[in-house]
Amino acid sequence: MGAEAAARRFSAPTTIIAGLGSLARAGELLRGLGDGRVAVVCDRGVAAAGLLETVKAAAAGEPLFECALVDADPSFEVAAELVDEARAAGCERVLGVGGGSGLGAAKAVALGLANPEPLAELEGVGVASRPAAPCLAIPTTAGSGSEVSNAFVLKRTGGGPTQAIVRGPGYEPRVALLDGQVLRELPERPMLFAGLDALSHALEALWANGRSRFTDALARAAAAQILDALPVALAERRDPDLQTLIEASAMANLACGSAGLGLAHALSAASAVRLPHGYQNGVLLPHVAAFNREQVNPVDRDDLLDRLPGLYEEVGFEARFAAEELDADAVEAMVAAALEHPFRANNARAADADDLRALLRSAGAGADS
């Protein structure tokens, strides 16, 4: 990587508590975050599956205030309403439960509680003047790794780009609680899509311009563990494999959180495309890998890329969009999103609009148009 790697930044400020059965420590960990009411922010699907009640039982004795449940891809308006609810209830701590959307909303509430400005004014990198309120994050999927990230994404409903990134030091949860047992009842397809998303975080960190020795070590380990554990976890649901997945997901996010991501995530950033985020990244990942491999070919990741076809065959996933999923308009929306996204510039091989369209065609997008 040369001398320039010495100037790159790596940070992992979230305390991670990991282990089977560790969910029982939720109340103890919340008490370690201070006093005051706790705003509970959760995905609607997680609550419907009954896991929210399990978490609340583990936190029994703490003064919990349950905010409105969160749907996928929350907007600034939804997040602002959650902040208002939590503030009106006198909350000083946050408990986030769920996948990427639920945990992102929880981080938005924690940031909003600590800063008087409207949440929409905190868009960007490091805009907030104060760190977020103390937050305990409990992921219920092994995919986004949002529990160790200082960034979250919210939708805009007005003009301009439809997704906005809010990111800064001190925005991350104080503590992440990783218990693989929460994955036991996760349906097969969401588990698969989450695993492919986590794998894309790890592999894209290896071909990011922001990579370093620190991120490479985490990314390689995370990718290898996901490649090993995902097929077994899907087929057998054994606790040790589930624990491996949830820990590897966090490791992958720690890698890409400092290295940044690349073209797969740039292309999947178009909020007009309503396909699951992990599914999109799973389809795009081998095609972006092939694109990068033509020019950027670090020896230290070739073995991982060589394992992708076998993984996809084993889990029954085809790296191709169905003919009806993405028409010509969707392709152009994805290209437009990628062109304005910082992850495109962070990809180790430069890509223009024609390259992006070619990548999407190779993945079957727009095939029926």
Sequence and secondary structure as in RCSB ss.txt:
>XXXX:A:sequence
MGAEAAARRFSAPTTIIAGLGSLARAGELLRGLGDGRVAVVCDRGVAAAGLLETVKAAAAGEPLFECALVDADPS
FEVAAELVDEARAAGCERVLGVGGGSGLGAAKAVALGLANPEPLAELEGVGVASRPAAPCLAIPTTAGSGSEVSN
AFVLKRTGGGPTQAIVRGPGYEPRVALLDGQVLRELPERPMLFAGLDALSHALEALWANGRSRFTDALARAAAAQ
ILDALPVALAERRDPDLQTLIEASAMANLACGSAGLGLAHALSAASAVRLPHGYQNGVLLPHVAAFNREQVNPVD
RDDLLDRLPGLYEEVGFEARFAAEELDADAVEAMVAAALEHPFRANNARAADADDLRALLRSAGAGADS
>XXXX:A:secstr
  GGGGG      SEEEESTTGGGGHHHHHHTT SSEEEEEEBHHHHHTTHHHHHHHHTTTS EEE   B SS B
HHHHHHHHHHHHHTTEEEEEEEESHHHHHHHHHHHHHHH  S GGGG EES  SS    EEEEESSSS  GGG S
EEEEE  SSS SEEEEE TT S SEEEE GGGGTT  HHHHHHHHHHHHHHHHHHHTBTT  HHHHHHHHHHHHH
HHHHHHHHHHH  HHHHHHHHHHHHHHHHHHHHH   HHHHHTT TT  S HHHHHHHHHHHHHHHHHTT   HH
HHHHHHTHHHHHHHHT  SS  TTT  HHHHHHHHHHHHT HHHHHBSS   HHHHHHHHHHTTTTTT 
